[in-house]
Amino acid sequence: MSSKKRVAPASGPLRRYLRYSAMTLLKLALALFMTLVLYLIYLDSKVTQVFSGQKWQVPAQIYARSLTLYPGKYFSQTELIAELEQLQYQRNPQLSGPGQYSVSRNHVTVFRRAFTYIEGEEAAALFSVEFNRSGINRIIYRNQESVNFARLEPQLIEHLVSPHQEDRELVRLEQVPPLVRETLLLVEDRDFYQHRGVSPMSVLRALWVNFSAGRTVQGGSTLTQQLAKNMYLSSDRTLWRKGNEALMALILDFRYSKDQILEAYLNEIFIGQNHNTAVHGFGLGARFYFGKPLSELDHSEYALLIGLLKGPSYYDPRRFEQRALQRRDLVLRLMFEQHLLDRQAFEQAVQQPLKLVPRGQYLNANYPAYMDAVKKELRQLNLSPALMQSGIKVFTFLDTAAQRQAEQSVSRQLAQWPAELEAAMLVVNYQQAEIQALVGGKAAGFAGFNRALDARRQIGSMIKPVIYLEALEQAGRFQLATLLQDQPLSLKSNNQHWQPQNFDQQFRGAVSLNQALAESLNVPTVRLGLQLGLPKVQDGLRRLGLTRNVHLHPSSLLGALELSPWEVSQLYQTIANNGVYQPLATVQAVTDQHGYALYQRSGQRYARYSPQTVYLLQHALIEAGLTGTARSLQHSFANQQLAGKTGTSSDYRDSWFSGFDQDSLVTVWLGRDDNQATGLTGGSGALRVFSDYFTHKGVHSLIRYMPEGVSWQAFSRKTGFPVVDNCANPLLLPAISGEIPALSPCDD
């Protein structure tokens, strides 16, 4: 009888092994899944923390003053055209868009750009400015309505970028022309609005090519992946980085809208290199290459900007013009083939040469001395570092035309003197205490020691108006006709005998207070100062605006006192402004990137002297320009009136002049850094720079109306006392009416 063999079932150990293996694989898969989930949570946190917060460190943007226009303003047609050219406006009779102007006879028509100013958003506007011989006659808007006010947008002069920091100007998506957006997606990511952050076919194709080559040679990145790489990852070509890039792109696409991603890309993308500073984003890229806003680029410029994204260094148009042209033309052809351009526009665009501004000149960042003052004021505002890197806008009082003219005047005049001579110069709108220009040295375009702010030098006769102003305030004791003794004087100062001398070593006997100041006589000034007392002179310095304590001694009455050109300008600002003090400033306002005011300069002013007293002092300073130490002004500016004061320190070490017309106060200092003699007086040195400035800029003749309480009065030349009007050869001077003593009879 035969028996059948039965197949033995799987042994127990094998079954247990298979079950164990399956469970192990399941656990491993679960662990990997959980790891992936946790990693995705980590990446999500990293992505959203940056993307939803402050994405970038955006440098503070520094602006010059906004040019205001109004009927009656002393401003020429030539000056307006120069201002428009500086702002990169294009002359175009058609006026087809903002950033253009046209000229016809005595009219300039401007299509002003939109701008977010201190008071808020200002839309683009079309207006015409009509000129006559004395300046602006009227302003007419598009609807033929005459208005009393118009202004241009302020000029961007600098970004406060620290070394090796990224530089960018943020743009909103709605500010980007549609053609730029469409061309960008055409070149970089045609399926941007269809995919979910990653294009699988592009990635697989890139992976296969890279695997076959054994290294990374091709990318399949979408625009979203490029953004993820630029914002969160390094540029290493590894599979790990590529995987992270894809995951982050998926997260970005899930968390944010396509428009948000596109806007971030437009602001993030690297587009060029300005020396040590990386240039990012289309907003700054337009200025960096073409010197104008993104909205004003033409088709060829759009194409070049987008073409550069493939390799800003390789296609750098300033270094490799032919490469850049070929790349630009390739983009233009794509635009034409995809019907973004018609044939005529395409053919015109490819015929255009590269029209680039020089590297580094996309901003007028060539005013280091003025920027020193701006940075100093910003530090005093105690703005947080985070705020300073959030794209704030700083509006200054810089008048670029005045700044250029001041620099040129210093350069022209110092070229005639020894190379060791240095200079400082300030131009001030004294009615508002606004610093319009500041020169820190003869090498104006280079950063270094800022003499306008930091050089404290003896001021010589610049102190004399302080003394005379304090005297004239005591109208019961002193009038312009009051006689001062110009006779030898011997004093003991610092245990030494001091005998002050006049510049010409001559003595004149009795001289009027008016003559003593106009001719800058030393001995009468010392007598007057001692009569007042040094504490009174010290108080005068404080009232005129000196904010630090200084120790005075008798020789200080002739300027043995060290002040900076900024401090001297502050004193003379109060004098020029009829006794009204306001601290000098370079910063008008600070706003955040959206236009919200963070700081606005206070308009508070302080009447430190009566207008009657200052009128008398200004009369003497005008006389100085007619017959006194600044009488060369009469020859340089015939039929024009200016006021001012010369100053020369001992041994001719320092040459000073501070003077003003109807609009501007200008202070000039000349000297050597080693404090050696220059051989120049205030009249032969600093005054020449002052005259050069106004010769080229133009003088708005000084007009001073006699205030109430001041009248013309006849004075005796022998006694300085008021006399009746019918006396022979009286000294006719303005005087404060209520303080005039009883009239004396005529001298015999």
Secondary structure, DSSP 4 states (H G I P E B T S, - for coil): ---PPPPPPPPHHHHHHHHHHHHHHHHHHHHHHHHHHHHHHHHHHHHHHHHSS--S-BPEEEE-PPPEE-TT----HHHHHHHHHHTTPEE-TT--SSSEEEEETTEEEEEEPPEEETTEEE--EEEEEEEETTEEEEEEETTS-EES-EEPPPPEEEEE--TT-EEE----GGGS-HHHHHHHHHHH-TTTTTSSS--HHHHHHHHHHHHHHTS-------HHHHHHHHHHS-----HHHHHHHHHHHHHHHHHS-HHHHHHHHHHHSEEEEETTEEEESHHHHHHHHHSS-GGG--HHHHHHHHHGGG-TTTT-TTT-HHHHHHHHHHHHHHHHHTTSS-HHHHHHHHTPPP--PPTT-SS----HHHHHHHHHHHHHHT--HHHHTBT-EEEE---HHHHHHHHHHHHHHHTTS-TTEEEEEEEEETTTTEEEEEE-SSSTTS-S--HHHH--EE-GGGGHHHHHHHHHHSTTT--TT-EEEES---EEETTEEE----TTS---EEEEHHHHHHTT-HHHHHHHHHHH-HHHHHHHHHHHT--S-----GGGGGT--EE-HHHHHHHHHHHHTTTEE---BSEEEEE-TTS-EEEE-----EE-S-HHHHHHHHHHHHHHHHTSTTTHHHHHSTT---EEEEEE-GGG-EEEEEEE-SSEEEEEEEEETT----S--TTTTHHHHHHHHHHHH-------PPPTTEEEEEE-TTT--BB-TTSSS-EEEEEEGGG--PPBPPP-
